[in-house]
Amino acid sequence: MGKKYHLSSVLLLLAIYAVGCSGADLQTSNDDGDSSTATYRITEVLVENHNTYQLVNDTYPLSTGDLWPCAWGDDNRLYTANGDGVGFGLTPSDIVFDIVDGEPPHLAGSSPPEAFGNNLAGLWGDSTELSRKPTGLTCVDGNLYLFFQNLKTPQSDNPYGDAPYASISVSYDHGLTWEYDASAPMFADHIFTTGFFLDYGKCQENAIDDYVYVYGLDYNWRYADGFDQTKMFLARVNRERIMERPAWEFFAGSETDGPAWSPDIDQKVPVLEDDHIYADGKSGISQGSVIYIPQLDRYLYSTRAWTIWIFHEAEHPWGPWTKVSVVSWNPDWTAGYHPGYPVIIPTKFLDDDGLGGWIVSSMPRGRLDDLFYNMGFRRFWLTVAKKFTEAQP
């Protein structure tokens, strides 16, 4: 089981209260409009300064793991996966599948005894040069799908700097056992090798059609030495054919009647480009999460650039995307003031009104005595404005 504990100093609690009040006081502002139909647009994202709740491994609290892509299962459990740790089990691995029960700040974690390493995901290359990392997770029709990549290790010529291969594993028994094609990866040559699923809520219950949407990055999961990650792509695949690579289509641009899709991955074009270079000289497109918020009928992409968190919103999965908030931490991180990676928003923990929830992130090993190398949670809040559309006759 996962151990639960809080940061408890008086100063930290006061900081939490101060941020919490600002979130609680958010008001919905209305643009001028006159119509019977209204949706919303997100105008700002506010987040707490630090992880205020942590789910850690009882036996190895400093080696729980990182990354934590999340999926809300049909059985109401939260499913996730970690890299380079033990998760909530006892076996260290480059990749571990995990199950989380409860609601923050009262969670318990467990890891199926065989759901790690080669049982969970494939490796196509030298294990001293590449390791497996989880980048996306979803639940579709009761089945779980894990998008994973092969990423360069610290022992390679480009530590954490490029991901040449990626593929998907599937579980038909809620994560106890997994299957994948060990003969070849679904994606290779550094193309679309970081993938994360659009999160449509509890086992995709708010999906807009019969497709599963997957956001992808080329070359690496974030910036790297000599490389700026500036483009995010989008694919879709019928929910019954996720494991069939020829069934995938890629966003190929917008037309007058909507998005264009192509089965040719070479025809893909970005749904979002951000050429801005943030603090520390880092670009801001990275592995994160894209969620749909049904109360607002909007999409929210959460990403990072080292000490910076960036949030974009859109009306459709393919955009156009608008940058709404950039949240910065200086390099002098403390227990009460630190960023994290990636920036994952589980839809299971959204507030009932859709105006806030919990963000999951980790801190790198070697920082703050590894106390935050685990599944860390902090609150976030949204400011929104009404966007009216004309009623249809």
C-alpha positions as CSV (number, residue, x, y, z in Angstrom):
1,M,0.0,0.0,0.0
2,G,1.1,3.6,-0.6
3,K,2.0,5.7,2.4
4,K,0.3,9.1,2.9
5,Y,1.9,12.1,4.5
6,H,1.7,15.9,4.5
7,L,4.2,18.7,4.7
8,S,3.4,20.0,8.2
9,S,5.3,23.2,9.1
10,V,3.2,26.2,10.1
11,L,4.7,28.3,7.3
12,L,3.9,25.8,4.7
13,L,0.3,25.4,5.9
14,L,-0.1,29.2,5.8
15,A,1.2,29.2,2.2
16,I,-1.3,26.5,1.3
17,Y,-4.1,28.5,2.9
18,A,-3.1,31.7,1.0
19,V,-3.1,30.0,-2.3
20,G,-6.2,28.1,-1.5
21,C,-8.1,31.2,-0.7
22,S,-7.2,32.8,-4.1
23,G,-8.5,29.7,-5.8
24,A,-11.7,29.6,-3.7
25,D,-12.4,33.2,-4.6
26,L,-12.3,32.7,-8.4
27,Q,-15.4,34.1,-10.1
28,T,-16.8,33.3,-13.5
29,S,-16.7,36.4,-15.7
30,N,-19.1,36.9,-18.6
31,D,-18.4,38.4,-22.0
32,D,-21.2,40.4,-23.4
33,G,-23.4,38.2,-25.5
34,D,-27.0,37.4,-26.2
35,S,-27.9,33.8,-27.0
36,S,-29.4,30.7,-25.4
37,T,-26.2,28.7,-26.0
38,A,-23.0,29.4,-24.0
39,T,-19.6,27.6,-23.6
40,Y,-16.6,28.8,-21.7
41,R,-13.0,29.7,-22.4
42,I,-10.2,29.4,-19.9
43,T,-8.4,32.6,-19.2
44,E,-6.0,31.8,-16.4
45,V,-4.6,28.8,-14.5
46,L,-3.5,29.2,-10.9
47,V,-1.4,26.6,-9.1
48,E,0.0,26.0,-5.6
49,N,3.7,26.7,-5.1
50,H,4.6,23.1,-4.1
51,N,3.3,19.5,-3.8
52,T,1.0,19.6,-0.8
53,Y,0.2,15.9,-0.7
54,Q,2.4,12.9,-1.7
55,L,1.7,9.3,-2.3
56,V,4.9,7.3,-1.7
57,N,6.1,3.7,-1.3
58,D,6.0,2.5,2.3
59,T,9.3,0.6,2.0
60,Y,11.2,2.7,-0.4
61,P,9.8,6.3,0.0
62,L,12.8,7.9,-1.8
63,S,12.5,5.7,-4.8
64,T,8.8,5.6,-5.6
65,G,9.3,6.9,-9.2
66,D,8.3,9.7,-11.6
67,L,6.2,10.6,-14.7
68,W,2.8,9.2,-13.6
69,P,0.5,9.4,-16.7
70,C,-3.0,8.8,-15.5
71,A,-6.3,7.1,-16.6
72,W,-9.7,7.0,-14.9
73,G,-10.9,3.4,-15.1
74,D,-14.4,2.1,-15.6
75,D,-14.2,0.7,-12.1
76,N,-13.6,4.2,-10.7
77,R,-9.9,3.5,-9.8
78,L,-7.1,5.7,-11.0
79,Y,-4.5,3.9,-13.1
80,T,-1.0,5.2,-13.6
81,A,2.6,4.2,-14.3
82,N,6.0,5.3,-13.1
83,G,9.5,5.4,-14.5
84,D,12.7,4.5,-12.7
85,G,11.4,3.4,-9.3
86,V,9.4,0.8,-7.4
87,G,6.0,2.4,-7.7
88,F,3.9,1.0,-4.9
89,G,5.5,-2.5,-5.0
90,L,8.8,-3.9,-4.1
91,T,10.6,-4.4,-7.4
92,P,12.7,-1.6,-9.0
93,S,12.3,-1.2,-12.7
94,D,12.6,1.3,-15.5
95,I,8.8,1.1,-15.9
96,V,6.1,0.0,-13.4
97,F,2.3,0.0,-13.6
98,D,0.3,1.3,-10.5
99,I,-3.2,1.5,-9.1
100,V,-4.4,4.3,-6.9
101,D,-7.6,4.2,-4.8
102,G,-9.3,7.0,-2.9
103,E,-9.4,10.7,-3.3
104,P,-6.7,13.3,-2.4
105,P,-5.6,13.7,0.3
106,H,-6.6,10.2,1.2
107,L,-5.0,7.8,-1.3
108,A,-3.6,4.3,-1.3
109,G,-1.3,2.9,-4.0
110,S,-0.6,-0.6,-5.1
111,S,1.3,-2.3,-8.0
112,P,0.4,-5.6,-9.5
113,P,3.3,-8.0,-8.8
114,E,4.0,-8.8,-12.5
115,A,3.2,-5.5,-14.1
116,F,6.7,-4.0,-14.6
117,G,9.7,-4.2,-17.0
118,N,9.5,-6.6,-19.9
119,N,6.1,-7.9,-18.7
120,L,4.7,-4.4,-19.2
121,A,6.6,-2.8,-22.1
122,G,9.1,-3.6,-24.9
123,L,12.7,-2.5,-25.5
124,W,14.2,-2.3,-29.0
125,G,17.9,-1.7,-28.5
126,D,20.8,-1.9,-26.0
127,S,19.5,-1.8,-22.4
128,T,22.5,0.2,-21.4
129,E,21.6,2.8,-24.1
130,L,17.8,2.8,-23.8
131,S,15.2,2.3,-21.1
132,R,11.4,2.2,-21.1
133,K,9.3,5.2,-20.0
134,P,5.5,5.6,-19.6
135,T,4.2,8.6,-21.5
136,G,0.4,8.1,-21.8
137,L,-2.4,5.9,-20.4
138,T,-6.1,5.6,-21.2
139,C,-9.1,3.4,-20.5
140,V,-11.3,2.5,-23.4
141,D,-14.3,0.1,-23.1
142,G,-12.8,-1.3,-19.9
143,N,-9.4,-2.0,-21.4
144,L,-6.2,-0.1,-20.5
145,Y,-3.7,1.2,-23.1
146,L,-0.2,2.3,-22.1
147,F,1.9,4.4,-24.5
148,F,5.6,3.9,-23.7
149,Q,8.8,5.0,-25.3
150,N,12.4,3.8,-25.4
151,L,14.5,6.8,-24.1
152,K,18.3,7.3,-24.0
153,T,19.7,6.5,-20.6
154,P,22.3,8.5,-18.6
155,Q,24.9,5.9,-19.8
156,S,24.2,6.8,-23.4
157,D,25.6,9.5,-25.7
158,N,22.5,11.7,-25.2
159,P,21.2,11.2,-21.6
160,Y,17.4,11.6,-21.6
161,G,17.9,13.4,-24.9
162,D,16.1,11.4,-27.6
163,A,13.6,8.6,-27.9
164,P,14.0,6.5,-31.0
165,Y,11.1,4.0,-30.4
166,A,7.6,3.9,-28.9
167,S,4.7,1.5,-28.8
168,I,1.5,0.6,-26.9
169,S,0.7,-2.2,-24.4
170,V,-2.9,-3.3,-23.7
171,S,-4.4,-4.9,-20.6
172,Y,-7.7,-6.7,-20.6
173,D,-7.8,-7.3,-16.9
174,H,-7.4,-3.9,-15.3
175,G,-3.6,-4.0,-15.3
176,L,-2.8,-7.4,-13.9
177,T,-1.3,-8.6,-17.2
178,W,-0.2,-6.9,-20.4
179,E,0.3,-7.6,-24.1
180,Y,2.3,-5.8,-26.8
181,D,4.0,-6.7,-30.1
182,A,7.6,-7.6,-29.1
183,S,8.7,-8.0,-32.7
184,A,8.7,-4.3,-33.5
185,P,7.6,-0.9,-32.1
186,M,4.6,0.9,-33.5
187,F,6.6,4.1,-33.9
188,A,10.3,4.3,-34.8
189,D,13.0,6.7,-36.2
190,H,12.2,9.3,-33.5
191,I,8.8,10.0,-35.1
192,F,5.8,10.3,-32.8
193,T,7.8,8.5,-30.1
194,T,6.3,10.5,-27.2
195,G,2.5,10.0,-27.0
196,F,-0.2,10.8,-24.5
197,F,-3.9,10.2,-24.8
198,L,-6.6,12.9,-24.7
199,D,-8.3,12.3,-21.4
200,Y,-12.1,12.3,-21.8
201,G,-12.9,11.4,-18.3
202,K,-14.0,8.1,-16.8
203,C,-13.0,5.4,-19.3
204,Q,-13.5,8.1,-22.1
205,E,-17.2,8.6,-21.2
206,N,-17.2,12.1,-22.7
207,A,-15.6,11.1,-26.0
208,I,-16.9,13.1,-28.9
209,D,-16.9,10.2,-31.4
210,D,-15.6,6.6,-31.8
211,Y,-12.0,7.7,-32.1
212,V,-9.2,7.8,-29.4
213,Y,-7.1,10.9,-29.8
214,V,-3.3,10.8,-29.1
215,Y,-0.9,13.7,-28.9
216,G,2.6,13.1,-30.0
217,L,6.1,14.6,-30.1
218,D,9.0,13.8,-32.4
219,Y,12.5,13.1,-31.3
220,N,12.2,13.7,-27.5
221,W,9.8,14.1,-24.7
222,R,11.0,17.6,-24.0
223,Y,13.9,19.9,-24.9
224,A,17.4,18.4,-25.0
225,D,21.0,19.6,-25.5
226,G,21.0,21.3,-28.9
227,F,17.2,20.6,-29.5
228,D,14.2,22.8,-28.9
229,Q,10.8,20.9,-28.6
230,T,8.4,23.3,-30.3
231,K,5.7,21.2,-32.0
232,M,2.9,19.0,-30.8
233,F,1.1,16.6,-33.2
234,L,-2.2,14.8,-33.1
235,A,-3.4,11.3,-34.2
236,R,-6.6,9.5,-34.0
237,V,-7.6,5.8,-34.2
238,N,-10.9,3.9,-33.9
239,R,-11.4,2.8,-30.4
240,E,-11.6,-0.8,-31.5
241,R,-8.3,-0.7,-33.5
242,I,-5.9,1.0,-31.1
243,M,-3.3,-1.8,-31.4
244,E,-3.4,-1.7,-35.2
245,R,-0.8,0.8,-36.5
246,P,-2.2,0.9,-40.0
247,A,-5.6,2.1,-38.6
248,W,-4.0,5.4,-37.2
249,E,-4.6,8.7,-38.9
250,F,-2.7,12.0,-38.3
251,F,-3.9,15.6,-38.3
252,A,-2.9,17.0,-41.7
253,G,-4.3,20.5,-41.4
254,S,-7.6,22.4,-41.2
255,E,-10.1,22.7,-44.0
256,T,-13.3,24.7,-44.3
257,D,-15.4,21.7,-43.1
258,G,-13.0,20.7,-40.3
259,P,-9.7,18.9,-39.7
260,A,-8.1,16.8,-42.4
261,W,-6.6,13.4,-41.5
262,S,-4.1,11.3,-43.3
263,P,-2.9,7.7,-42.7
264,D,0.6,8.8,-43.8
265,I,2.6,9.9,-40.8
266,D,4.8,12.0,-43.0
267,Q,1.8,14.2,-43.9
268,K,1.2,15.2,-40.2
269,V,1.3,18.9,-39.3
270,P,1.4,20.4,-35.8
271,V,-1.8,21.3,-33.9
272,L,0.3,23.5,-31.7
273,E,3.6,25.3,-32.1
274,D,5.3,27.3,-29.4
275,D,8.7,28.7,-30.6
276,H,9.2,30.7,-27.4
277,I,12.3,30.0,-25.4
278,Y,11.6,30.3,-21.7
279,A,13.9,30.8,-18.7
280,D,17.1,28.7,-18.7
281,G,16.9,28.6,-22.5
282,K,14.4,25.8,-22.6
283,S,11.5,25.3,-25.0
284,G,8.0,24.7,-23.7
285,I,6.4,21.8,-25.6
286,S,6.8,18.6,-23.6
287,Q,5.2,15.4,-22.4
288,G,2.2,16.4,-20.2
289,S,-1.5,16.0,-20.4
290,V,-4.5,17.1,-22.5
291,I,-7.9,16.9,-20.7
292,Y,-11.4,17.7,-21.7
293,I,-13.5,19.6,-19.1
294,P,-17.1,18.8,-19.9
295,Q,-18.5,21.6,-17.5
296,L,-16.7,24.1,-19.7
297,D,-16.6,22.2,-23.0
298,R,-12.9,23.1,-23.3
299,Y,-9.6,21.4,-23.6
300,L,-6.6,22.1,-21.4
301,Y,-3.0,21.2,-22.2
302,S,-0.4,21.3,-19.4
303,T,3.3,21.3,-20.2
304,R,6.6,22.6,-18.9
305,A,10.0,24.2,-19.6
306,W,12.2,23.2,-16.7
307,T,11.3,25.8,-14.0
308,I,8.2,26.9,-16.0
309,W,4.7,25.4,-16.3
310,I,2.7,26.4,-19.3
311,F,-1.0,26.0,-20.0
312,H,-2.9,26.2,-23.3
313,E,-6.6,25.9,-23.9
314,A,-8.8,25.2,-27.0
315,E,-12.3,24.5,-28.1
316,H,-11.4,21.4,-30.1
317,P,-8.8,18.7,-29.8
318,W,-7.0,20.1,-32.9
319,G,-7.1,23.7,-31.7
320,P,-6.5,26.4,-32.3
321,W,-4.7,26.5,-29.0
322,T,-4.3,29.7,-26.9
323,K,-1.6,30.1,-24.2
324,V,-3.4,31.2,-21.1
325,S,-0.8,31.0,-18.2
326,V,2.9,30.7,-17.6
327,V,3.8,29.9,-14.1
328,S,7.5,30.3,-13.0
329,W,9.7,29.1,-10.2
330,N,13.2,30.5,-9.7
331,P,16.1,28.0,-9.3
332,D,16.1,28.3,-5.5
333,W,13.6,25.5,-4.8
334,T,12.5,24.5,-1.3
335,A,10.1,22.1,0.2
336,G,7.5,24.9,0.0
337,Y,8.4,26.3,-3.4
338,H,9.2,24.0,-6.3
339,P,8.0,23.0,-9.8
340,G,7.9,19.4,-11.1
341,Y,7.6,17.2,-14.1
342,P,5.6,16.2,-16.2
343,V,2.5,18.3,-15.5
344,I,-0.4,15.8,-15.4
345,I,-4.0,16.6,-14.6
346,P,-6.1,13.5,-13.8
347,T,-9.8,14.0,-14.8
348,K,-10.8,11.8,-11.9
349,F,-9.8,14.5,-9.5
350,L,-11.4,17.5,-11.2
351,D,-13.8,19.6,-9.0
352,D,-17.5,19.1,-9.6
353,D,-17.8,22.6,-11.2
354,G,-14.7,21.9,-13.5
355,L,-13.0,25.0,-12.2
356,G,-10.1,23.2,-10.4
357,G,-8.6,20.0,-9.3
358,W,-5.3,18.3,-8.6
359,I,-2.0,18.3,-10.7
360,V,0.4,15.4,-10.4
361,S,4.2,15.9,-10.8
362,S,7.5,14.7,-9.5
363,M,10.8,16.3,-8.7
364,P,14.1,15.0,-10.2
365,R,16.3,12.6,-8.2
366,G,19.0,14.5,-6.4
367,R,16.8,17.5,-5.7
368,L,15.6,18.3,-2.2
369,D,17.0,15.0,-0.9
370,D,14.7,12.9,-3.1
371,L,11.8,13.7,-0.9
372,F,9.6,14.5,-3.9
373,Y,10.6,11.7,-6.2
374,N,7.1,10.2,-5.9
375,M,3.5,10.9,-6.9
376,G,3.1,14.5,-5.8
377,F,-0.1,16.4,-5.8
378,R,-1.0,20.1,-5.7
379,R,-4.2,22.0,-6.3
380,F,-5.0,24.2,-9.3
381,W,-7.8,26.6,-10.1
382,L,-9.2,28.1,-13.4
383,T,-10.6,31.4,-14.2
384,V,-13.1,31.2,-17.1
385,A,-15.2,33.6,-19.2
386,K,-18.4,32.8,-21.0
387,K,-18.3,32.5,-24.8
388,F,-21.7,32.7,-26.5
389,T,-22.6,31.1,-29.8
390,E,-25.7,31.8,-31.8
391,A,-28.6,29.4,-31.3
392,Q,-29.3,27.2,-34.2
393,P,-32.7,27.4,-35.9
